[in-house]
Amino acid sequence: MKNPHTFKLIDGKFTPLEARKILIELIQNKINFHSREIHMMEEHNEGNTSRPEKRIAQLRKSSETLKKVFLQADKKGMQLKLRGDIEITFLE
């Protein structure tokens, strides 16, 4: 199999509101994923939750920074170009 596999997730021009909806929802889904992971780990008494907790904090910080960017773009009446790829690599 070819290694790595790359998939285009986002590629286009968006208003600040559209960009906010897309990216903040994506981040929120990741936060929810890690929150469920923490809950499952605690429920099953399976180890240290510091890694997903740290990731949630990073994601929340990114979300706040993005909101400022979108507000700035909106105030200036600008559109935003978003591009994002997902890369999948097989590991042994």
C-alpha positions, 0 to 999 in steps of 0.5 A: 500500500502507498504510504502515506495517504492524504485526503483533502478535508477543507479547500475553499473560500469562506466567510468568517461565520462559515469558517467559524462554524466549520473549524469550531465544530471540528475542534468541539468534536475533538474535545468531545472525543477526548472527554469521552475517552477520559470518562471511559478511562475513569469508569474502567479505572484505566490509567492516567488521563493527563494526555487527553486532558492536556489535549483538551486544553490545547484544543480550547486554546486553539478555539479561542485564538480562532474566534479572535481571527474570525472576529478580526476578519469579520470586522475587516469584511474579509473572506478566508481561505481554508485548506486542510488535509488529513494524512494517514500513515501506517505504523508498525 
